[in-house]
Amino acid sequence: MAVEGRDFNVEEYEPSGWPEDFPQRLESLLGMADLTRGDLARHLGVTERTVQRWLVGGGRPKGGSYYAIMQLSRSVPGGFELMLYGEARE
């Protein structure tokens, strides 16, 4: 995929400017979606330990994982707004 005249690989994408409360936003999204950490890990094809690391602020999802989390947020009422703004807006 090309973005602004350059190749774009979703698997290597890492957004800049992560919100400091990203772990709380992700934890809230899991609750809103009625998913466990294990459910999310299986959905993303990562280990539960990786998800746990994201939730304690020890790392951030990249590429396909980030994309899949944002897609998941779009399927949950108020989830996308939660991930973007830090609060669910309906």
C-alpha contacts under 8 A as a table, 3 or more apart, distances in Angstrom:
res1	aa1	res2	aa2	distance
1	M	7	D	5.78
1	M	8	F	5.22
1	M	9	N	6.81
2	A	5	G	5.93
2	A	6	R	5.21
2	A	7	D	4.42
2	A	8	F	5.35
3	V	6	R	5.35
3	V	7	D	6.20
3	V	8	F	5.92
8	F	13	Y	7.80
9	N	12	E	5.55
9	N	13	Y	6.41
9	N	63	G	7.74
10	V	13	Y	5.07
10	V	63	G	4.91
10	V	64	G	5.81
10	V	67	Y	7.59
11	E	62	K	7.02
11	E	63	G	3.80
11	E	64	G	4.79
11	E	65	S	7.90
12	E	62	K	6.48
12	E	63	G	4.67
12	E	64	G	7.67
13	Y	62	K	5.83
13	Y	63	G	4.26
13	Y	64	G	7.68
14	E	61	P	7.54
14	E	62	K	4.92
14	E	63	G	5.96
14	E	66	Y	7.69
15	P	18	W	6.98
15	P	62	K	7.72
18	W	22	F	6.87
19	P	22	F	5.35
20	E	23	P	7.86
21	D	24	Q	5.36
21	D	25	R	6.30
21	D	86	G	7.72
22	F	25	R	4.99
22	F	26	L	6.13
22	F	55	L	7.94
22	F	57	G	7.86
22	F	83	M	7.70
23	P	26	L	5.18
23	P	27	E	6.15
23	P	54	W	6.19
23	P	55	L	4.42
23	P	56	V	6.30
23	P	57	G	6.03
24	Q	27	E	5.02
24	Q	28	S	6.06
24	Q	55	L	7.09
25	R	28	S	5.10
25	R	29	L	6.13
25	R	82	L	6.50
25	R	83	M	5.91
25	R	86	G	6.26
26	L	29	L	4.98
26	L	30	L	6.27
26	L	55	L	7.06
26	L	83	M	7.27
27	E	30	L	5.17
27	E	31	G	6.46
27	E	55	L	6.78
28	S	31	G	5.07
28	S	32	M	6.16
29	L	32	M	4.99
29	L	33	A	6.04
29	L	73	S	6.90
29	L	79	G	6.05
29	L	82	L	7.43
29	L	83	M	7.72
30	L	33	A	5.12
30	L	34	D	5.88
30	L	35	L	5.02
30	L	36	T	6.50
30	L	37	R	7.45
30	L	40	L	7.83
31	G	34	D	4.89
31	G	35	L	6.26
31	G	36	T	7.82
32	M	35	L	7.84
32	M	76	V	6.98
32	M	79	G	7.35
33	A	76	V	6.11
35	L	38	G	7.94
35	L	39	D	5.72
35	L	40	L	6.64
36	T	39	D	4.98
36	T	40	L	6.39
37	R	40	L	5.18
37	R	41	A	6.16
37	R	48	E	6.28
37	R	51	V	6.44
37	R	52	Q	7.23
38	G	41	A	4.98
38	G	42	R	6.15
38	G	47	T	7.89
38	G	48	E	5.36
39	D	42	R	5.26
39	D	43	H	6.15
40	L	43	H	5.00
40	L	44	L	6.11
40	L	48	E	7.92
40	L	51	V	7.56
41	A	44	L	5.18
41	A	45	G	5.84
41	A	46	V	4.98
41	A	47	T	5.48
41	A	48	E	5.18
41	A	50	T	7.68
41	A	51	V	6.23
42	R	45	G	5.04
42	R	46	V	6.42
42	R	47	T	7.35
42	R	48	E	7.87
43	H	46	V	7.97
44	L	64	G	7.91
44	L	65	S	5.76
44	L	68	A	6.84
46	V	50	T	6.45
46	V	51	V	7.51
47	T	50	T	5.20
47	T	51	V	6.75
48	E	51	V	5.11
48	E	52	Q	6.12
49	R	52	Q	4.89
49	R	53	R	6.13
50	T	53	R	5.05
50	T	54	W	6.43
51	V	54	W	5.12
51	V	55	L	6.32
52	Q	55	L	5.03
52	Q	56	V	6.42
53	R	56	V	5.34
53	R	57	G	6.27
53	R	58	G	4.93
53	R	59	G	6.00
54	W	57	G	5.21
54	W	58	G	5.64
54	W	59	G	5.03
54	W	60	R	5.33
54	W	61	P	7.03
55	L	58	G	7.50
57	G	60	R	7.38
61	P	65	S	5.60
61	P	66	Y	5.11
62	K	65	S	5.63
62	K	66	Y	5.13
62	K	67	Y	7.96
63	G	66	Y	5.44
63	G	67	Y	6.29
64	G	67	Y	4.98
64	G	68	A	5.97
65	S	68	A	5.10
65	S	69	I	6.15
66	Y	69	I	5.18
66	Y	70	M	6.31
67	Y	70	M	5.20
67	Y	71	Q	6.17
68	A	71	Q	4.91
68	A	72	L	6.04
69	I	72	L	4.99
69	I	73	S	6.15
70	M	73	S	4.94
70	M	74	R	6.41
70	M	80	F	6.84
70	M	83	M	7.55
71	Q	74	R	5.18
71	Q	75	S	6.76
72	L	75	S	5.26
72	L	76	V	6.81
72	L	79	G	7.97
73	S	76	V	5.38
73	S	77	P	7.98
73	S	78	G	7.80
73	S	79	G	4.43
73	S	80	F	4.62
73	S	83	M	7.10
74	R	77	P	7.32
74	R	78	G	7.90
74	R	79	G	6.05
74	R	80	F	4.96
75	S	79	G	7.34
76	V	79	G	4.98
76	V	80	F	7.36
77	P	80	F	7.71
77	P	90	E	6.98
78	G	81	E	5.47
78	G	82	L	6.17
78	G	87	E	7.94
78	G	88	A	4.45
78	G	89	R	5.22
78	G	90	E	5.43
79	G	82	L	4.94
79	G	83	M	6.29
79	G	88	A	6.10
80	F	83	M	5.21
80	F	84	L	6.22
80	F	88	A	7.62
81	E	84	L	5.03
81	E	85	Y	5.56
81	E	86	G	7.01
81	E	87	E	6.28
81	E	88	A	5.27
81	E	89	R	5.84
82	L	85	Y	5.45
82	L	86	G	4.56
82	L	87	E	4.25
82	L	88	A	4.41
82	L	89	R	7.18
83	M	86	G	5.75
83	M	87	E	7.49
85	Y	88	A	7.80
